[in-house]
Amino acid sequence: MLFCYSLYVNSQTSITSPDGNLKMTFTLDKEGAPTYDLLYFGKTVIKPSKLGLELKKEDPNKKTDFEWRENKDTDKLDSKTNFYDGFTLKEKITSNFTESWKPVWGEESEISNNYNELYINLFQKTNNRNLVIRFRLFNDGLGFRYEFPQQQNLNYFVIKEEHSQFAMNGDHKAFWIPGDYDTQEYDYTISKLSEIRGLMKKAITPNSSQTPFSPTGVQTALMMKTEDGLYINIHEAALVDYSCMNLNLDDKNMIFESWLTPDAQGDKGYMQTPCKSPWRTIIVSDDARKILASRITLNLNEPCKIADTSWITPVKYIGVWWDMITNKGSWAYTDELPSVQLGVTDYKKTKPNGRHSANTENVKRYIDFAAKHGFSQVLVEGWNEGWEDWFGKSKDYVFDFLTPYPDFDVKALQSYAKSKGVRIMMHHETSSSVRNYERHMDAAYKFMVDNGYNAVKSGYVGDIIPRGEHHYGQWMNNHYLYAVKKAADYKIMVNAHEATRPTGLCRTYPNLIGNESARGTEYESFGGNNVNHTTILPFTRLIGGPMDYTPGIFEQDCSVMNPTNNSHVRSTLTRQLALYVTMYSPLQMAADIPENYERFMDAFQFIKDVAIDWDKTEYLEAEPGEYITIARKAKASNDWYIGCTAGEGGHTSKLDFGFLDKGKKYLATVYADGKDADWRKNPQSYTITNKVVTNKSKMTIKAANGGGFAISVKELK
């Protein structure tokens, strides 16, 4: 690490990235408003854009202000809300930083963290306050955040709005989902920025909890492409004790501005100095592969805070899930009761519905399949009392996370799984009754430890209780992190669904091994995802961290599972294999039912073989919305795995195996779409071929419409 210090007094300064390709300039304009711009090889990425915040106005009728002091300056309450102009430059410091660090799990075994930093300390004379803005410029993009030092006139304050701007240099192509305070589970729309307003109504599809806020509001990570070939990605990193950021577009001037998620009172952040905002990130390149390769989000998070990480391990699992998602099976034990009360309802006196999937014998069948084929865990949802009226009732005491249904024998299944070398994965659906979950969390985690569980899938379906709070507000973000930190006390790994989309916190708390926080495979049973969905997600949702996408569906016709379900999985079978490589996660599910895998055991072999932790990753091809091809080297191995996912129209890949070690031979097993394969007409057409390859080998493979391919490349010894 190298640190250089320099102090200036002029109000404009520039820094460049370590490789000199990016340049960021900071300026105070004539109103004393902080502004910045960003260039890549001299091309404008961000035009001059303003920074700052607007604070909530204090009540002039109250005897005390936010600091609990006598309210004497009521004539200055309007000016005190201004934290966006009237600044002078107090000091600015430049420095640089270089390190390499080793993630507990990841897409590579070592990550380089190299940036040049600009520290700006601003003074606002009118209110006698200081604001710090810290910029970090990497070779692949920019991060900046606000820092609020403790000071006499700023201790407690409430954010009305953050005014961080991102001024675009044109009407770029964007890959976007609607801005929303409660869900990210939308299909992506591809359009020009100027077209967002006209397409918004169609883009907002129904969800269990949703709060769109603007006809031009979109979510991060936002992916864009300029007419002259630049790829630009805007997101945030290290979202801690703050509200999640959306982006609102001024579509006349093509300026995005941060738009924070409010709480039940409409406020967007309760702050106590010293404190800081999350980092706002801009990743940029003229090569789409470098967007996928960026580690800015992780590098802007703090190092791991868990001293002993030996208990944190990647997980490949199966689960009692898909038959319920297709509505063949049921989470609920009985259909007799219109409502239930925990501790009052006697389930032993009710008639079972015969469709309850989480029963002892069925779970044993999944445990047997997991043990036979090398899966470490079995997820079981619907095991606990309360599912009869769990959703949409605004019910506070909805689950206790301890009491199983009569047909689910916790102790017997623990013993059976242990005898087979398998664990059961816990499921905590909260129905968004967050207060109830926090009341029961210690008991629930202790129950897990006592019964051999070391990983939990949590869920937050529906509107938040306390009522009026949003999934992505400051209060809920603090809850999600509280759950992860509390889980670490019990050596439990967490996979949170419906939570805020990740911002790299898995570096700091690597027991956060997965999140959903986007439209996943389950929607293939709810009408289907866009065919190009998995060619966009790595550029958007996965920029912040891994996704529990739950791939591996081999039977695309959902009516085979449930005659009343007419949905169709919009993917070929071999693309489902590819997703284990292209949709990175240390938590990977084989999501289909055992019977469907047993019909295609030759293809299932790839899911059995593919690694879930990696030493190295090579991004071979990428174009958002069209195709992604990735090669990954398995941790502590010379074996590689390659995956390609393609959208409408398919894609022809010309692979170069130059990433392999020189002088070594490998056996490449290629799982490819058949000549007549098509996601709609013939999704189960595939071929499996073997070929010896070296680092000089080349190969041409065609992915079908909605198709892909997967290759295992194993060293020959």
VOLO-719226 format. One record per residue: residue in three letters; x, y, z of N, C-alpha, C in turn. Coordinates in steps of 0.05 Angstrom, whole numbers, plus 5000, padded with zeros to 4 digits. Layout:
# VOLO-719226
AlaXYZXYZXYZ;...
# end
This chain:
# VOLO-719226
Met501749765000500050005000501850255000;Leu501150444983502650704981500650924986;Phe501351115004499651335010501151595005;Cys500051764989501252024983499452244992;Tyr500452455004498852665015499552935002;Ser497553074994498053344984495653514990;Leu496053774997494053955005493954194986;Tyr491454264977491054474958489154684969;Val488954904956486955104964485155194941;Asn485955124915484155204893481755014892;Ser479555114879476954964881476554764859;Gln478454714843478254504822480654324822;Thr480154074819482353884818481453634803;Ser483353494791482853254776484553024786;Ile483552784784485152544789484652354765;Thr486652194760486351984739486451714752;Ser485551514737485651244746488551154746;Pro489250934760492050844761493250794733;Asp491550704714492550654687492350904669;Gly491251114679491051364664488751384645;Asn487051184643484951184623482451334631;Leu482051364657479751514667480651774681;Lys479051974678479652234690477152344703;Met477352414729475152534743475952814752;Thr474253014747474753284756472653384775;Phe473553494798471753604818471953914816;Thr469654044819469454334818467354434836;Leu467754674848465654824861464655024840;Asp462055024834461155214814460755494827;Lys459655684812459455954822457555984846;Glu455655794850453955794873455155644896;Gly457555544893458755384914457655104916;Ala456555004894455554734893457754544883;Pro458154314897460154124888459253984862;Thr460953964843460353824818462753644810;Tyr462153444793464253264783463553194755;Asp465553104740465152984714467052754710;Leu466652584690468252344686468752304657;Leu471252254650472052194622473351924620;Tyr472951784598474251534592475651554565;Phe478351544565479851594541478951854527;Gly478352054543477552304532474652334525;Lys473152104525470352104519468752164545;Thr466652324542465052394565463252164574;Val463652084599461951884611459752024628;Ile460552204645458752364661459352664656;Lys457352804646457753094643457753224671;Pro458553484673458553604699455953564714;Ser456153444738453753364753454053454782;Lys451853554793451853664820451653444841;Leu452653504865452553334888451453484912;Gly450353344931449453464956446853334966;Leu445853444988443553335001441653565010;Glu439153495012437153675024436153545050;Leu436353695071435553595097432653665104;Lys431453515121428753565129428553825146;Lys426553985140426154235155425154175183;Glu426354305202425454275230422754425234;Asp421254335253418654445259418954705275;Pro418154935264418555195278416855215303;Asn414855045305413055065328413954905352;Lys416054745348417154585370419054745387;Lys419254675412420954825430423854755427;Thr424354505416427154415412427554345383;Asp430154355374430854265347431653975347;Phe432753875325433653595323435753525343;Glu437153725353439353685373438353705402;Trp435753735405434453765431435454015446;Arg436054215430436754475441434454665437;Glu434454875453432255065451432255185422;Asn429855185411429655265383429555575381;Lys431855695378432055985378432356095350;Asp433255935331433856045304431755965283;Thr429256005290427055915272427056065246;Asp428356305245428556455220430556325200;Lys432156135210434256005193433555725185;Leu431155635191430455355186430555285157;Asp429755465139429855405111432755375101;Ser434555545110437355525101438655275112;Lys437855185136439054945148438454695132;Thr436454695115435854465098437854435075;Asn439254655069441054665046443754535053;Phe444254305041446854185044447954115016;Tyr447354304997448054254969449454484955;Asp449554724967451054944955451955134977;Gly453155354969454255544989456755445002;Phe458155264990460655155002463155294992;Thr465155295009467855365001469655125007;Leu471855114993473654894996475454935020;Lys475354755039477054765063479754625058;Glu479654385047482054235040481354015021;Lys483453935006483153694989485753544990;Ile485553284991487853104995487652884974;Thr489852844960489952614941491752394953;Ser491052154946492651924956492251694937;Asn493751484940493251244924493550994942;Phe492450774932492250534948492450284931;Thr493950094940494149834926494249604946;Glu492649404940492749164957491648934941;Ser492148694950490748454941489548314965;Trp487148214962485848084984484547824975;Lys484147644993483147374986480247344997;Pro478347324980475547284990475247005002;Val473346975020472746715031471746525009;Trp470146624991469246484967468946694945;Gly468946614920468646814900469246714872;Glu469346914854469846854825472746824819;Glu474446904838477346864837478346844865;Ser480746724868481846674895483246924906;Glu483847124889485147364898484047604882;Ile483547824895482448064882484348304886;Ser484848444864486548684865484848924871;Asn485749094890484349334897486349564894;Asn485949724873487849934865486350174856;Tyr486750404870485350644863486950894871;Asn486251114858487151384867484851524880;Glu485351664902483251784918483452084919;Leu481152214920481052504925479052544948;Tyr480152674969478552744993478053034992;Ile475453104992474553384991473153465017;Asn474153665031472953765055471754035050;Leu469154055051467754305044466654445070;Phe466554705069465554865091463255035082;Gln461055025096458655185090458455405111;Lys459155645104459255865123456555925135;Thr454455925118451756005127450855845151;Asn451455585151450555405172452855315190;Asn455255405184457655335200457855025202;Arg457854895177457954605176459954515156;Asn460854265160462754145141461453895128;Leu462253855103461453615088463853515074;Val464353255076466553125062465452955039;Ile466652975015466052804993468652654986;Arg468552394986470952224980470552084953;Phe472452114935472351994909474551784907;Arg473951544896475951344890475751274860;Leu477851304846477951254817479551004812;Phe478250804802479550544795480050534765;Asn481350334755481750304726479150244712;Asp477150154726474650084713472250254722;Gly472850464737470550634745471050804769;Leu468950934778469051134800467051064822;Gly467951104847466251094870466451354885;Phe464151454895464251684913462151664935;Arg462651784957460751784979460952044995;Tyr458852095010458752325029459552235057;Glu461052395070461852345098461152585115;Phe459952535138458952745155460452735182;Pro462452905185464052905210462353005233;Gln462952905257461653015280462453305284;Gln460553475290461153765292458953895308;Gln459554135316457754275335454954315323;Asn454754375297452154435285451054215267;Leu452153975270451053745255451653495271;Asn449753415287449953165302447752965294;Tyr445253055296442952905287441553055265;Phe440952915243439553045221437852835206;Val435952925191434152755175434452835146;Ile434852635129435152685100432352695087;Lys431852925074429452945057429952825030;Glu432352885018433052774992436052804988;Glu437152604975439952614966439952704937;His441552904930441553014903444152944888;Ser444852694886447152604871446352574841;Gln447552724824446852714796448752554779;Phe447752444758449252294738448252394710;Ala449552594700448652724675449752564651;Met447952464635448752304612449552484588;Asn451152364571452152514548450552444523;Gly448252314526446652244503444252074511;Asp442752004491440251844495441051554493;His442351444514443551184513441450964512;Lys442350734502440750484505440950404535;Ala438750324547438750254575437349984579;Phe438349834599437149584607436049624635;Trp433449664637432349774662429949624672;Ile429449644698426949564710425849804725;Pro423249814730421950044742423050104770;Gly423450354776424150434804421850354822;Asp422550234845420550134863421750104891;Tyr420150164911421050154939420849874950;Asp419549684936418949424949419549174932;Thr420249204907420848964891422849024869;Gln424448824863426148834839425248614819;Glu423048484825422248254810420748334784;Tyr422148464767421048554741422848444719;Asp421548394696423148344671424448604662;Tyr426748574649428148814639426948914613;Thr426849174611426149314587428649424574;Ile428949394548431249514534430149744517;Ser431149984521430150214506432150444508;Lys431650644493433150894497432151034522;Leu433751204534432951344558430451504554;Ser430251624530427951794524425351634522;Glu425551374520423151204516422151094543;Ile423651134564422851014590420051094598;Arg419451354596416951464605414551314591;Gly414851284565412651164549412350864554;Leu414450734564414450444568413950364597;Met413950564615413850494643411350344651;Lys409050424642406550294650406549994643;Lys407549934620407649654611409749494627;Ala411849634636414049504650413349424679;Ile411349564690410549514718408449294718;Thr409449044724407648814725407048744754;Pro404848604759403948554786405948404803;Asn406048474829407748334848406448334876;Ser407548174894406248144920406548394937;Ser408548554932408848814945410348994926;Gln409249224919410649394900409749684904;Thr411649864901411150154903412750304883;Pro411950314858413350484838413050774846;Phe414950944838414851214849414951434827;Ser415551364802415951574782415651454754;Pro414651604735414551504707417251484694;Thr419351594706422051564695424051454716;Gly422951334737424751224758425550944751;Val428150874755429250614749430950524772;Gln431550274773433150164795436050124786;Thr437750104806440550024801440849724808;Ala442749594797444749694779443549734751;Leu443949984741442950054715445150024694;Met444649874673446549824652445749994627;Met447750124615447250284591449450234571;Lys448750304545450750294524450350544507;Thr452550684501452450924486452650864456;Glu451951054439452151014410454950974401;Asp456951084415459651044407461050814422;Gly459450634434460550384443461550374471;Leu460850564488461650554516459450414532;Tyr460250244551458450114569458650254597;Ile456450334608456350484632454450344652;Asn455350304676453750174697453750354722;Ile451350414732451050574756449750404778;His451050404802450050244824450950374850;Glu450850224872451850324897453250094912;Ala454950164931456549964946456350024975;Ala456549814992456549845021454149995031;Leu451749895025449250005035448849925064;Val449550105082449450055111448150295124;Asp446050245140444650455156443950695138;Tyr442650635116441950835096439750715079;Ser438350885064436250795046437350715019;Cys436050515007436850414980436350634960;Met438250664941438150864920436850764895;Asn434750904885433850884858434951114842;Leu434251124817435051354800432651464786;Asn432351734787430051864774431252024751;Leu430051984727431152114703429652364695;Asp431152584693430152824679430552764649;Asp428452684636428752584608428752814588;Lys428553064596429053284578432053344577;Asn433453324599436253384600438053144603;Met436852904604438252654607440052654632;Ile438952734654440352734680438952544699;Phe440452344708439452174730440152314757;Glu438252274776438852374803438052154823;Ser439652134844439051934865436251984877;Trp434951764883432251784894432051564916;Leu432251654941432351464963429551354970;Thr429551114981427050984990426251115017;Pro423751215019422851345044421951135065;Asp421551235089420351075110417351125111;Ala416051025132413151055134412251345137;Gln414151525146413451805148414351965124;Gly415551835105416551975081419352085084;Asp420652025106423452115110425351905098;Lys427652005090429451825075432151755089;Gly432351825114434651745129434951895155;Tyr435251745177435751865203438751825209;Met440152035212443052025214444152145240;Gln446352025249447752135272450752145265;Thr451952375267454852405260456552285282;Pro458952175275459952155248458651925233;Cys458051975208456751765192457451815162;Lys456451635146457151655117454951525101;Ser454851605075453051475057454251225045;Pro452751065031453950855014455550984991;Trp457250824978458650924955456750924931;Arg456951124914455551124888457651044868;Thr456950854851458950734833458250774804;Ile460350824788460050844759462250664747;Ile461450444735463350274721463150334691;Val465450354678465450424650467650274634;Ser467050204610468950074592467950084564;Asp469650044544468850004517468649704510;Asp468849534530468749244528466849144549;Ala464649024540462548934559463648734578;Arg465648574570466748374588467948494613;Lys469048734610470348874633468348974653;Ile465849014645463749084664463248844682;Leu463148604670462748364686465148304704;Ala467448374695469948314710470448514732;Ser469048744733469548944753469048844781;Arg470848914799470548844828470349104845;Ile469449324832469149574847467249534870;Thr465049404866463049384887464149244912;Leu465649024908466848884930469049054943;Asn470749184926473049334936472149584953;Leu469749684948468849914964467549834990;Asn467349574995466449475021468749425040;Glu468149415066470149365086471049075085;Pro473549025094474448745096472748575114;Cys473148315112471548125127471748185157;Lys469448185171469248235199468847985216;Ile468747755203468447495217471147365220;Ala472047335245474747245250475246965240;Asp473446785247473646505239471646445218;Thr472546405193470746355171470746065162;Ser471845885178472145615170469445475166;Trp467445565178464745445177463145545153;Ile464245745138462845855115463845705090;Thr462045555078462745385055460645415033;Pro461545425008459545414986457745174987;Val455345204977453344994980452044934952;Lys452044684945450444584922448144424933;Tyr445744504926443444374940441144314921;Ile439344144931436844094917434644174937;Gly432044154929430044244948427244164941;Val425644144962422744104960421644374954;Trp421444444928420844724921419344734894;Trp420444614873419344654846416444544844;Asp415944324858413144224856411144404869;Met412144564889410344764901410145014884;Ile412345094872412345334855410545284831;Thr410445044820408644984798405844934807;Asn405444934833402844894846401844614844;Lys403744424840403044144842402744074872;Gly404644154887404644114916403744364931;Ser403844344958402844564975404744614998;Trp405044865006406444935030404744865055;Ala402144895052400244865074399644565079;Tyr399144505105398544225113395644155108;Thr393844345111390944285109389544505093;Asp387344425081385644615066383044665081;Glu382844555105380344575120379944845133;Leu382144985140381945215158382245475142;Pro380345665144380745915130382746095144;Ser383246045170385346195184386346025207;Val388746075215389945925237391246115257;Gln391546025282392946175303395045995315;Leu397446095315399645935326399245885356;Gly399645645364399245575392396345525400;Val394545575382391645535387390545315369;Thr391145335343390245135323391544875329;Asp389944665331390944385335390944245308;Tyr393244235295393344115268392843815268;Lys393243685291392743405293389743335290;Lys388043535293385243495291384143565263;Thr385943645245385143735219385743515198;Lys384443535176384943335154387143435136;Pro389343285133391443365114390343385086;Asn391543575070390543615043391743415023;Gly393743255032394843055014396843174994;Arg397243434994399043564975401343704989;His401543675015403543805031406343685024;Ser408043835012410543725001412643675023;Ala412543835045414643805065413843595086;Asn413443355076412843135094415342945096;Thr415442805118417842645125418742465102;Glu416842305091417642115071418542245045;Asn417242465037418142605013420942725017;Val421442845040424042965045426242745046;Lys425642515057427542295056428342225028;Arg426342235010426942174982428842374970;Tyr428542624977430442834968433142794981;Ile433242725006435842675019437242445005;Asp435842234998437042004984438242094958;Phe436742264943437742354917440142534921;Ala440142704941442442884946444842714953;Ala444542524970446842354978447942194955;Lys446242094938447141934915448742094895;His447942354892449142514871450942744880;Gly451642744906453742924915452843204923;Phe450343234929449343494938449543504969;Ser450243744979450843755007448343825024;Gln446243945012444044025028441343995012;Val439243985028436443965017434844185030;Leu433844365014432144575024429244475027;Val428044525050425344445055423644695063;Glu421844775045419944985052417344875060;Gly415845015076413144935084413144725107;Trp415344715122415544515143414244595169;Asn413744855173412844965198409945065197;Glu408745065220405945145222405445435213;Gly403145485200402345755195401945825166;Trp402345635147402245695119399345725108;Glu397445645124394645655113393745945108;Asp394646135123393846415118396146605121;Trp398446525110400946665115401146925099;Phe399746945077400247165058397947355056;Gly398447615055396547815047394547885069;Lys395047795094393147845115394148065135;Ser396448175129397648375148397848255176;Lys398648005177398647855202401247875216;Asp401247965241403648005257404947735265;Tyr403547585282404547325292403847105271;Val405547095251404846915228406446655229;Phe408946655239410546415242412046425268;Asp412646195280414446195303417146075297;Phe417545955273420145855263421145625280;Leu419345505296420145285313418345035311;Thr415845075305413844865308413244735281;Pro413944475278413444345252410544245250;Tyr409744205225407144075220407243785230;Pro404943655235404943375245406443175227;Asp406543235201407743035183410743085178;Phe411943275193414843335189416243285215;Asp417843065215419242975240422043095240;Val422443305254425043455254427243265263;Lys426943135286429142965296429742735278;Ala427742605269428242365251429542445226;Leu428842675214430042765189432842865194;Gln433342985217436143065223437942825224;Ser437042615238438542375241438942235214;Tyr436842225198437042095172438942245153;Ala438642505153440442665135443342635144;Lys443842635170446542605180447742335172;Ser446042135173447041865166447841845136;Lys446742025120447242025092449342235084;Gly450442385104452442585098451242835085;Val448742895091447243115080446043285102;Arg445843545098444443725116441843815104;Ile439943885121437444015112437844315115;Met437044465095437144755095434544865107;Met434845035126432545155139431145365121;His428545395125427045605111425645775131;His426146045130424746235147423246435129;Glu420746375123419146575110417946745132;Thr418247005129417347195150414547315143;Ser413747285117411347425107411547725112;Ser414047815113414748095118413848205145;Ser413148025163412648105191415348115205;Val416748335201419548355209419748365239;Arg417848515252417948535281417648255293;Asn415948085282415547815292418147655288;Tyr419447685266421947535261424147605281;Glu424447865286426447955304425947855333;Arg423347835340422647725366423547435369;His423347295347423847005348426646925338;Met428247115329430647045314432646885331;Asp433246955355435146805371434146515376;Ala431646495382430546225387430646055361;Ala430046195338430046055312432845955305;Tyr434846135309437546055302438545835321;Lys437845855347438645645366437345375358;Phe434845385350433445145340435045025317;Met435945185299437545085276440044945286;Val441545075304444044955314443444695328;Asp441344685344440744445359439844215341;Asn438944285317437944075299439544035274;Gly442044135274443944075253443744245228;Tyr442244465228442144645205444344855207;Asn445644915184447645125184447245335162;Ala444945315148444345515128441345555127;Val440545815122437645875122437046045098;Lys434845975085433646145064431346305078;Ser431646565078429646735090428046875068;Gly425546955074423847075054422347305066;Tyr421647505049420247745058418047815038;Val416247615034414047645015411847825027;Gly410848015012408648175021409448445032;Asp407548605041408048865052409248855080;Ile411149035086412649025110410849095134;Ile411348945156410349015183412749065200;Pro413149305211411249515216410149635190;Arg407549685190406149775167407050045157;Gly407350065131408250315120411250325113;Glu412850145126415650125119415849985092;His418050045078418649915052420949725054;His420949535035423149335034425849455032;Tyr426149695020428749805014429450055029;Gly427850115050428450345067430650295087;Gln431550505100433650485120433050285142;Trp430550285151429750105173430149815165;Met429249745141429449465132432249395125;Asn433849575114436549515108438149445133;Asn437449595155438749525181437849255191;His435349185185434348915194435848695179;Tyr436048715152437448505137440248455147;Leu441648675153444448645163444448535191;Tyr442548615207442248505234441948205233;Ala440248105215439747825212442347675204;Val443847795186446347665178448447655200;Lys448647875215450647885237449747705260;Lys447147695266446247515286446647225278;Ala446247165253446646895243449546815246;Ala451447005242454246945245454946865273;Asp453446975293453946895321453346605325;Tyr451546495309450846205311452146035289;Lys454046155274455346025252453345915231;Ile451646095223449546035203449946205178;Met449646085155449746225130446946305121;Val446746535107444246655101443846695071;Asn441546625061440646665034438046815035;Ala438047085032435647245037434247295010;His431747235010430047294986428247534992;Glu427647684971426047934972427348154988;Ala429848124995431348335009432448534989;Thr433648754999434948954982437048814965;Arg437248904939439248784922442048844933;Pro443848644930446448664943448148894934;Thr449848984952451749204947454549134956;Gly455248874954457948784961458448724990;Leu456348725007456748675035457748395041;Cys457548215021458547945025461547935029;Arg462948145022465848155029466148185059;Thr464648355071464848415100463648185116;Tyr461448085106460047865121459547635101;Pro461647465097461447255076459547035083;Asn458347035107456246845112453646915098;Leu453547155085451447225067452147105040;Ile451446845037452346695014450446714990;Gly448146854993446346874970444147064976;Asn443047174955440647334955439047274930;Glu436447314931434747314908434747594896;Ser432847764906432848044900432848104870;Ala431447954855431047994826429047784817;Arg428247794792426347604781427947344774;Gly427347134790428846884787427346674771;Thr428246424774427146204759424246154766;Glu423346214791420646164798418646284779;Tyr419346514767417546644748417246494722;Glu418946304717418546134694415945964697;Ser415145934722412645794728410245984731;Phe410846244730408746444733408246594707;Gly408746464684408346584658410946614642;Gly413246594656415846594641417346854643;Asn419946834642421747064640422347124611;Asn423147374605424047434578426347244570;Val426447174545428446984536431247094541;Asn431647354540434347464543434947534573;His433247454591433547534619436247474631;Thr437247224626439847144637442247254622;Thr441747394600443947544587444147824597;Ile442247914614442348184626443048174655;Leu441947984670442447984699445348004708;Pro447247874695450047904704451048194701;Phe449848354684450548634680449048814699;Thr447048714713445348884730445348774758;Arg443548594764443248494791445848374803;Leu447348224787449748094797452148274801;Ile451948524792454148714798454548754828;Gly452348724843452548764872453248514888;Gly452948274876453448034891451947804879;Pro452547554888451447314876448347294880;Met447147154862444247114862443546824864;Asp441646764881440446494883438346474861;Tyr439246434837437446434813435846174811;Thr436845964824435545694823435145584795;Pro437345534781437145424753436845124753;Gly437045004730437044714728434344584722;Ile432544734710429844624703430144464676;Phe429644204678429944034654427343984640;Glu425044004654422443984641421244254638;Gln421344364613420544634608417544674608;Asp416044474603413044484602411944444630;Cys411044664642410144644670407544484673;Ser406144434651403644274653404243984658;Val406743904653407543624660407543594690;Met408243804704408143794733405343834743;Asn403944024731401244104740399544164716;Pro397644004709396044044685394644314683;Thr394344454705393044714705395044944701;Asn397644884700399645084697400645084668;Asn400045284652400745294624403245454618;Ser404845514639407345654635409445474621;His411345604609413545464595416145604602;Val418145444611420745554617422145634591;Arg422745894589423746004564426845964561;Ser427545714559430345634558430645354548;Thr432745304533433345024527434644884551;Leu434744624550435844474572438844544576;Thr440344564555443144614558443744894568;Arg442045084562442445344574442045334604;Gln440245164614440045124643442645034655;Leu444144864641446744784650448745024651;Ala448645184630450445404627450145604650;Leu447745634661447245834682448845784707;Tyr449745534712451445474735454145614733;Val454845694709457345834704456846134700;Thr454846204685454446494678453046644701;Met451446514717450046644740451646564765;Tyr453746724770455446644792454046644819;Ser454546434835453746424862455246194877;Pro455946234902457146014917454945834928;Leu452445914922450045764931448545694905;Gln448645444897447445364871445445134876;Met443045174866440944974869440444824843;Ala440044564845438944414823435944414828;Ala434444584814431844664823429544474815;Asp430044304796427944124786427543894805;Ile425543724800424943494817426643264809;Pro427243074827428942844820428042694795;Glu425442654792424442494770425242614743;Asn425242884741426043004716428942974710;Tyr430642984731433442934727434042644719;Glu432542464730433042174724432342114695;Arg430842284681430342244653432642334635;Phe434442494646436642614630439242594646;Met439942364656442242334673444842414659;Asp445042374633447442454619447942754620;Ala445742904618446043204620446343284649;Phe445043144667445143204695448043184706;Gln449743034692452442994700453943264703;Phe453243454685454643714687453943854713;Ile451443844722450743974747452143834770;Lys452543574769454043434789456943514790;Asp458043554766460943614764461643904770;Val459944094761460744374760461444474788;Ala463644634790464544744815462744974823;Ile462945064848461445294858463345494872;Asp465945444871467945634881470245624862;Trp471445864858473245894835475846024842;Asp477945944828480546064829480946294809;Lys479546274786480046464765477546464747;Thr477046704735474746724717475746874692;Glu474946774668475546904643472846964629;Tyr472447224622470047304608470647304578;Leu469647104565470347044537468847214517;Glu466247244521464547404503462347534520;Ala461447764512459147884526457948114510;Glu455348114509453848344498451148334513;Pro450548534530448148524545445648494528;Gly443848314536441448264521441748064499;Glu444247984493444647794471446047544479;Tyr448347554491449847314499451947374519;Ile452647174535454847184554456246914553;Thr458846904551460346654552462646694573;Ile462746514593464646544615466046274619;Ala468546284625470146044633471146094661;Arg470945884678471845904706473545664713;Lys475645724728477445504738476645434766;Ala476145184771475245094797477345134819;Lys476445194843478245244865479944994871;Ala482645054873484544844880484444614860;Ser484144674834483944474813484844594787;Asn485544414768486244504741483844474722;Asp481544404733479144374716477744634711;Trp476644664687475244904679472344834672;Tyr470645034674467845004665467045254650;Ile465745204627464945424609461945424606;Gly460745654606457845674601457245904583;Cys455245864566454246074548451246084549;Thr450146324554447246374553446646574531;Ala444646504515443946674492441046754493;Gly440346974480437647074479436246994454;Glu434347154445432847104420434847104397;Gly434546904380436246884356438746724361;Gly439346644387441646484392444246634389;His446446474387449046594385451046384376;Thr452846454358455046274351457646364364;Ser458746194380461246254395463646124380;Lys465746284379468246184369470246184392;Leu470345954405471945944430474845904425;Asp476446044440479346014440480145924468;Phe481445694470482145574495484945664505;Gly485745904497488346004505488646044534;Phe486546044550486746074579487745824593;Leu487845594579488745354591491845354594;Asp492845194612495745174617497145064592;Lys499445184586501045084564502144804570;Gly502244644549503444384551501644174564;Lys499244244571497444044584495143974565;Lys494043734569491743644554489343614572;Tyr487043674560484543664576482443524560;Leu480543394574478243274561475943474564;Ala474943574541472643754540470143594534;Thr468243604553465643484549463643704543;Val462643704519461043934509458043854509;Tyr456544004525453643974526452444204509;Ala451444144486450544344467447744304458;Asp446444524448443844504436443944324412;Gly441944164408441744004383441144184360;Lys441444084336441044244311438244354310;Asp436344204321433544284319432544404346;Ala434344474363433544584390432444864387;Asp430544924404429245184406427745194432;Trp427945414447426745424473423745364473;Arg422445444451419545414450418745144438;Lys420045064416419144834401420544574409;Asn423044594417424544344422426744394443;Pro426044464467428044544487429744314497;Gln428844064494430343844506432143704485;Ser432643834462434443724442437243814449;Tyr439043614454441743684461443643464452;Thr446143524450448243334444450443344465;Ile451743124469454043114487456342984472;Thr458543134469460943034455463443074471;Asn465442914466468042934480470242994460;Lys472043164469474243234452476643314469;Val479043224461481543304475482343574465;Val482943754484483644034477486244114492;Thr487544314480489844444493489444744492;Asn491444894501491145184501491345294472;Lys491845124453491845214425489245154410;Ser487445024424485044924411483045154407;Lys481345124386479145304380476745134375;Met474345254379471945104376469645294369;Thr467945214350465645374343463145224352;Ile461445354368459045234379456645424375;Lys454445324366452045484362450045444384;Ala449245664397447045654417444445714402;Ala442445564409439845604396438345854406;Asn436045904395434346124405433646064434;Gly434446234453433946184481435645954492;Gly437845904478439545674485442145744497;Gly443945554495446645594506448145334506;Phe450445334518452045084520453645094545;Ala454544854554456244824577458444624571;Ile460844684581463144514575464644464601;Ser465144214607467044154629469744084616;Val471844204626474544174615476344064637;Lys476843804636478243674658481043584649;Glu483043654665485743584659486143284656;Leu487543204635488242924631490942874644;Lys491142674660493642614675494742344667;
# end
